[in-house]
Amino acid sequence: MFTSPGPQAATLCGLAAIVLWSTIVGLIRGVSEHFGAIGGAALIYTVGALLLLPLLGRPRLRGFPRIYLVLGSILFVAYELCLSLSLGFAHNRAQAIELSILNYLWPCFTIVFAILLNGQKARWPIIPGIALALAGITWVISGDQEISLQRILGNVQSNPLSYGLAFSGAVIWGLYCSATKRYADGRNGVVLFFMLVAATLWVKYAFSAQPALSFNLPASLELLGAAAAMAFGYALWNVGLLRGNLTLMASASYFTPVLSALFAMAWLDTQLTSAFWQGVAMVTGGSLLCWLATRETAAH
């Protein structure tokens, strides 16, 4: 279905993927409130896999590099579990949005791992970029109160599971991006990976004290929206990667935290503090600095 668009159409596909991904935080949290953290996540990836099959086709594993299948599967499944469960186990909606910004440290980690593992060259802005992004996270976690290590640790200790999952997810996705670039050989295993995530979550659901799944029309529509945003986002992004303007797509992707927070705030009817938005701006600016550090090197 998505195999032969021109460069401009492919770039639009990539930009549309960014918009779709920006809705995921609010939708995942909404689904988890209806079906539970584990059951809701399992449903999202199950429906997402069913939607991806006609778009990308059944995964044909014979042509995949073995190391990509093993390493990519482990990292993708681990990341998606961290993302969905960190949002589902958040104490409230505001905390879920806050945790999503912690997850958006992944662009910085992607570049760090590209330097360490793939030999990516970078110039000096990488250092202030990482520092600015980390400072933005501390700003978000501190809220409108005075920033102090004790206060930050206190906020994290109020829900160490969700904060730990969100931070781990950012690290894992950075590793996944670097591993994919190095080992995937142009292959796209996202359909297989979605199936593995769904299967893992259903196993966890079966052995967890989770409430029985109860369906109604609003919850089902929100589930379909979350799964479609996930599935179509990955499908459209793949088209953009193959044929679109990667520079424009990469630049736009760094504003995902802003779009995501805006959508989640509206969808979940949650007020966010001025300190939160300042922190989001710092994370976005830090990620852009990191990206520019590598772009400058490529241009020389």
C-alpha positions in Angstrom: 0.0 0.0 0.0 2.8 2.4 0.9 5.5 1.4 -1.5 5.7 4.0 -4.4 4.9 7.6 -3.3 7.1 10.4 -4.6 9.5 12.3 -2.4 7.1 15.0 -1.4 4.3 12.5 -0.6 6.7 10.4 1.3 7.9 13.4 3.4 4.2 14.2 4.2 3.8 10.6 5.3 6.7 11.0 7.7 5.3 14.3 9.0 1.9 12.7 9.5 3.6 9.9 11.5 4.9 12.6 13.9 1.4 14.0 14.4 0.0 10.5 15.0 2.8 9.7 17.5 2.0 12.9 19.3 -1.4 11.6 20.3 -0.1 8.3 21.8 0.6 9.5 25.3 -2.9 10.8 25.9 -4.6 7.8 24.2 -2.5 5.2 26.0 -3.3 6.8 29.4 -7.0 6.9 28.5 -7.1 3.3 27.4 -5.2 2.2 30.6 -7.9 3.9 32.7 -10.6 1.8 31.0 -8.8 -1.5 30.8 -6.0 -1.4 33.3 -2.3 -0.7 32.6 -1.4 -4.2 31.4 -4.7 -5.2 29.8 -5.0 -1.8 28.0 -1.4 -2.1 26.6 -2.0 -5.7 25.5 -5.1 -4.6 23.6 -3.4 -1.7 22.0 -0.6 -3.8 20.6 -2.9 -6.6 19.5 -5.2 -4.3 17.6 -2.1 -2.4 16.3 -0.6 -5.6 15.0 -3.8 -6.5 13.2 -3.9 -3.1 11.6 -0.2 -3.3 10.5 -0.6 -6.7 8.8 -2.5 -5.4 5.7 -0.2 -2.3 5.6 3.2 -3.9 5.8 2.4 -7.5 5.1 3.2 -10.7 7.0 6.7 -10.7 8.3 9.0 -12.8 6.2 11.9 -13.7 8.5 14.1 -15.6 6.1 15.7 -12.5 4.7 16.3 -10.7 8.1 19.8 -10.6 9.6 19.7 -12.9 12.7 21.3 -10.4 15.0 18.6 -7.8 14.1 15.8 -10.2 14.7 17.2 -11.1 18.2 18.5 -7.8 19.3 15.8 -5.7 17.7 13.0 -7.9 19.1 14.4 -7.7 22.6 14.9 -3.9 22.5 11.7 -3.1 20.8 9.6 -5.2 23.1 11.4 -3.8 26.2 10.9 -0.2 25.0 7.2 -0.6 24.3 6.6 -2.3 27.6 8.4 0.6 29.4 6.5 3.2 27.5 3.0 1.8 27.9 3.3 0.6 31.5 5.0 3.8 32.7 2.0 5.7 31.5 -0.5 3.1 32.7 1.0 3.0 36.2 1.2 6.7 36.7 -0.6 7.9 39.8 -2.7 10.5 37.8 -3.0 12.1 34.4 -0.6 15.0 35.1 2.1 12.5 36.2 1.5 10.5 33.0 2.2 13.5 30.9 5.3 14.4 33.0 6.6 10.8 32.5 6.2 11.1 28.7 8.6 14.0 28.7 11.2 11.8 30.5 10.7 9.3 27.7 11.6 12.0 25.2 15.2 12.0 26.3 15.6 9.2 23.7 16.9 11.5 20.9 19.9 12.5 23.2 20.5 8.8 24.0 20.2 7.9 20.4 23.0 10.3 19.5 25.2 9.2 22.4 24.9 5.6 21.4 25.5 6.4 17.8 28.8 8.1 18.9 29.8 5.2 21.2 28.6 2.2 19.0 28.4 3.4 15.4 31.4 5.8 15.2 29.1 8.9 14.7 31.2 12.1 14.8 29.9 15.1 16.8 31.0 18.6 17.5 31.0 20.5 20.8 27.3 21.4 21.0 26.6 17.8 21.9 27.7 18.6 25.5 25.4 21.6 26.2 22.7 19.8 24.3 22.7 16.9 26.6 23.0 19.1 29.7 20.1 21.3 28.6 17.8 18.2 28.0 18.7 16.8 31.4 18.1 20.1 33.0 14.7 20.3 31.4 13.8 16.9 32.9 14.7 18.1 36.4 12.7 21.2 35.7 9.6 19.2 34.7 9.9 16.8 37.7 10.4 19.7 40.2 7.1 21.3 39.1 6.5 24.9 40.2 8.6 24.3 43.4 12.2 25.3 43.9 14.6 22.9 42.3 16.5 20.7 44.7 18.0 17.2 44.6 15.9 16.2 47.6 12.7 17.4 46.1 13.4 15.7 42.8 14.3 12.4 44.5 11.1 12.7 46.6 9.0 13.1 43.4 10.7 10.1 41.8 10.3 8.0 45.0 6.6 8.7 45.0 6.3 6.4 42.0 9.7 4.7 41.3 8.2 2.1 39.0 6.8 4.6 36.5 9.8 6.9 36.6 12.2 4.0 36.3 10.3 2.5 33.3 10.1 5.9 31.5 13.8 6.6 31.9 14.7 3.0 31.0 12.6 3.3 27.9 14.4 6.4 26.7 17.8 4.5 27.1 16.4 1.4 25.4 15.0 3.2 22.4 18.3 5.0 21.9 20.0 1.6 21.8 17.3 0.2 19.4 17.8 3.1 17.0 21.5 2.5 16.9 21.2 -1.2 16.6 18.6 -0.9 13.8 20.9 1.4 11.8 23.8 -1.0 12.3 22.2 -4.4 11.8 18.8 -4.2 10.1 20.2 -4.1 6.5 17.2 -2.1 5.4 14.6 -4.6 6.8 11.6 -3.5 8.8 10.5 -5.9 11.6 7.8 -3.8 13.2 5.0 -6.2 12.4 6.8 -9.0 14.1 7.8 -6.7 17.0 4.2 -5.6 17.6 3.1 -9.3 17.7 5.9 -10.0 20.3 4.9 -7.0 22.4 1.2 -8.1 22.4 2.1 -11.7 23.3 4.4 -10.6 26.1 1.7 -8.4 27.6 -1.0 -11.1 27.4 1.3 -13.5 29.3 1.9 -10.8 31.9 -1.8 -10.1 32.1 -2.6 -13.8 32.6 -0.3 -13.9 35.6 -1.2 -10.6 37.1 -4.0 -9.5 39.4 -5.6 -7.3 36.8 -9.4 -6.6 36.5 -11.4 -8.4 33.8 -11.7 -6.5 30.5 -15.0 -4.7 30.2 -15.8 -3.1 26.8 -18.1 -0.2 26.0 -18.3 2.0 22.9 -16.2 5.0 24.2 -13.5 2.7 25.5 -13.5 0.7 22.3 -13.2 3.8 20.2 -10.3 5.1 22.3 -8.6 1.7 22.0 -9.0 1.8 18.2 -7.6 5.3 18.1 -4.5 4.4 20.2 -3.8 1.3 18.1 -4.3 3.2 14.8 -2.0 6.0 15.9 0.7 3.4 16.8 0.3 1.3 13.7 -0.2 4.0 11.1 2.6 6.1 12.7 5.1 3.3 12.3 3.8 2.5 8.7 4.0 6.1 7.6 7.3 6.8 9.2 8.8 3.8 7.3 7.6 5.3 4.0 9.2 8.6 5.0 12.5 6.9 5.9 12.7 5.1 2.5 11.7 8.0 0.2 11.2 11.3 2.0 13.3 14.3 3.1 15.0 12.9 6.2 16.4 16.3 7.2 13.0 17.8 7.4 11.5 14.8 9.1 14.3 14.7 11.7 13.9 18.4 12.4 10.2 18.1 12.9 10.5 15.0 15.1 12.2 17.0 17.8 9.1 19.0 18.5 7.1 15.8 19.3 7.3 16.5 23.1 5.5 19.8 22.6 2.8 18.4 20.4 2.4 15.4 22.6 2.0 17.4 25.8 -0.5 19.7 24.1 -2.7 16.9 22.8 -2.5 15.0 26.1 -3.4 18.1 28.1 -6.5 18.6 25.9 -7.5 14.9 25.6 -7.1 14.2 29.3 -8.4 17.6 30.4 -5.4 18.3 32.6 -3.8 21.6 33.5 0.0 21.8 33.2 2.2 24.2 35.0 4.4 26.9 33.5 7.5 25.0 34.9 6.4 22.0 32.9 6.3 23.9 29.6 9.7 25.5 30.4 11.1 22.0 31.0 9.6 20.8 27.7 11.2 23.7 25.8 14.6 22.8 27.4 14.3 19.1 26.5 13.3 20.0 22.9 16.1 22.6 22.6 18.7 20.2 24.1 17.7 17.5 21.6 17.9 19.9 18.7 21.4 21.0 19.9 22.5 17.3 19.9 21.1 16.8 16.4 22.8 20.0 15.1 26.1 18.8 16.6 26.0 15.7 14.4 24.7 17.7 11.4 27.6 20.1 11.5 30.0 17.3 11.3 28.2 15.7 8.3 28.3 19.1 6.5 32.1 19.4 6.8 
